[in-house]
């Protein structure tokens, strides 16, 4: 970062005696980033297997639940507040070899449709940002988590590089509660709810890098350029909310790539266990 250096680069240094092609070649070398699927290695490390019941909270269409059922033989209850996600997820599960192990239910993290101590693990992937009252959410997770169980949370947080105005626009356009972007607020809520951090992996930009290298991710920079240049046309074509969501999603990925946002994976357990 510029602030780390002793002074500005001079014109002579900018265009001086260094090999531009070698520098480009150096940047073309992969740093072997882990893919997003590496989160299931964490699940494996927690000993999840056949006979266990996992809660995938905010599970959307049940994709992660199906992946865990197939990989570990566990039963999964995938809970999501969006009716369309549940309906589509049930269709997908009905066609999947391991779909019989995944139960998709309408519900929310504030009122989980399950009995006390029902789950050996809770899986929460990139969904807590939408939650207004994190204390209620974590208390409810504590209620349904069995003794000795773990809660695995993936969330994206702001770094010091994210400017306040950038954060304001990003949160407004992505239905994100501003406080959820704060590591300090999140970790304080974890402690208040009676959990402790068993492990923390600061993934940073790795998953975004991996998806770009594998060709699975769109060209988000190009998307932003088109969204900006054809704003009126695209708002009329798509609608305001979809336009804003697409813009925020593209910026979200770009901000991770340039260090304004970072992915973190927490494993929580009850304090003192």
N, C-alpha and C positions, 0 to 999 in steps of 0.2 A: 504494500500500500504506500502511496506517496508520503503519508505522514511518518513512515518508518525511516525515510531516507534523510541524509544530512542536508540536502538542498535540491533545487530543481536541476533537471538534465539540461545541459547546454546544447546549442545548435550543433557545435562541433562533435559532441558526444552522440547526439541523436543520429547524425549522418556520417559518423566517423569511421574509424578503421575496425569494423567488426563485420562478421559474415552473416548477412541477413538470411540467406538460404539455410545455413546451419541452425540458426535460431528457429526458423519455421520447422525444420526437421525435428528439432528437440521437442517442440510443442505438439508435433504429430505423434509422438510416442505415448502409448497408453500408460496410465498409472495403475492399470488393472483394478478398476473400481468394482466393488461388490454390487451385484444386482439387487433389486428390491426383494427378490425371492429369498435372499439371505436371511430375512427375518424368520423364516421357518427353521433355520439352524438354531435360533434362540429357543423356539418352541421345543425343538428336539432336545436341547440341553436341559430343559425343565422336566424331561422324562414323560412327556405326554404320550399316551399309547391307547391301545384298545381297552375299553372299559371306562376310560375317562370321559367326562362330559365337559366340553369347552363352550363358553359363551363368546360369540363374536358380536360385540356390541357396535351398532352402526355399521352392520355388515353389508349394506346396500343389496346387491343381487346375489350375495352368498358366495362369491368367487373365492374368497379366502377360506371360508368354511369348507367348501368342496376340496380345496387344496389340502387342508389339514386332515380331512376325513380320508382322502386318498393316501396321503403320505404316512399317517400315524394310526389309522384305523379307529380314531376316536369318534364319538358322537359330538355333533356341533349344533347348538341353538344359535341361529343368526337372527338378531333383532335389529329392526330398522324402523324409523318413524314415517317413511315414505311409502305409501300404498303401492305406487307403480313399481318400486324396487322389489317389494315382496311378491307381487304378482309375476313379474318377469323372472325373479329368482326361482320361484316354484316351477316355472316352465323349464328353466335350465336344469334344475336339480332332477326333474322328472326324466330328463334325457341323459343324465350322467350316471356312470357306473356306480359311483359311491353316493348318489343323491339320496338314497334311503337313510343315510346316516346324518343328513342335514335337515333340520327343522327350521323353516323360515317363519318368523312371527313378527307381527306388527307391534311395535312398542318403542319405548325410549329409555335412555340411560337413567332418567330421573324416576322412572317407574318400570323396573324390569319385570316382565311377566314370568317370574320363577320363584320357587320356594327358597327359604333361607338355606345357605350352604349347599346350593345345588351344583356348583361348578368347581372343578379342580383347577381350571385356568380361565382367566378373562383375557380376551384378545381385543385390543382397541387400536385400530389403525387409522390415523389421520382424521379423527372425527371430533375430538374434544374441543377443537377450535370453535365449533358451532354452539357450544353449551354455555348458557348464561350463568348458571349457578354450579360451579365446579364442586363446591362443598357437598351439595345434595347428591350430585352424580357419584362422587367417590364414596360417600356414605352408603349409597345404594349398592355400589359394587362390593363394598365390604360386607354387606348383608348377604349377598348371594354367593360369595366366595367361601369355599370349604376351608376348614382348618388345614394349614400347611400348603394352601394353594398360592398361586402367583397371578399377578396382573401384568400383562405385557402391553406396553403403550408405545406406539409410534406417534410422534407429533412433530410439527414444524414450528420453530420459534424464530423470532427476530434476533439479529445480532446488532452490535453497535453501529454497523454500517447502514442499517435501514433508517432513513430519515423519517421524522414524525409525519410529514405530509404524505410520504410514500405509504407509510403504515396506515394512515387514515383512509386513503383511497382504496388500498388493497383490502382492508377489512370491510369497508362499505360495499365493495363490489363482489365479495366472496362470502357474505353472510358469516364473517368471522368476528367473534367478540374480541375487542382490542386487548383485554387483559390476558386472553389465552395465548398471546404472542410472547408473554414474559416468562422466562425460565424461573425467575425468582418467585413470581406469584404461583406458578404451577407447583414448584417444590414445597412452598409453604402450605399449599392446600393438601398436598400429599401427606405431610407431617400431621396436619390438623385432623385428617381423616384416620389417623392411626396406622398409616403405612410407613415403611422405610424403603429406601432405594437399595435393592439388592445388587443391581448392576446398571451401568449407564454406558451406552455406546453413542458417541457423537459421530453420526454418519456423515454429517456435513452435506457435501454435494455428490457423494459417491453414487447414489442410486440414479440421480439425474445424469451424471456422466455415463454410467453404464447403459442407460436406455438410449442415450444419444449415440454412443459407439455401436450399439447393436442395431441401430436403425429403427427402433421401436417407437421413438418419440417424434412428434412433429417438429418442424423448424419453427420454434416459438418466436424467434426474432422476426422471421418473415411474417408470422401471424400478426404480431404487434404492429408491424409496418402497414399491413393491409387494413387492420382494424382502425388504425389512426387515419389513414389516407382515404378510406371509403366509409367513414363513420356513418354519415347520414344514410347512405345507401344500405349499409348492413343493419342499421337499427330498424329501418323500414322493412327489410327483408326478414330479419330474425326476431325483432322485438327488443325492447330495451334491456330486460333482465337477461336474456341469453347473450346479448352483445356484451354486457358488463361482466357476466360470468366467464365468457370466453377470454376477454381481455385480462381479467384477474388471474385466470388459470395460466395463461401464457406468461404473465409477469411473475407469478408464483414460481414457476420453473426457472425462469431467467434469474430471478433473485437468488434462488438456491445455487445456481451455477456461479454467480459472482459474489457469493458470500454474504448477501444481505439477509438471507434466511438460512437456517440449518436444520437438517433432520436429526432427531434424537430418538433412541430406542431405550426406554426404561423398563426394567423388571422390578416390580414392587412386591413386597410381602408385608404381612402384618408386623408391626414393630414388636421387637422382642422375641420373635420366633426364629 
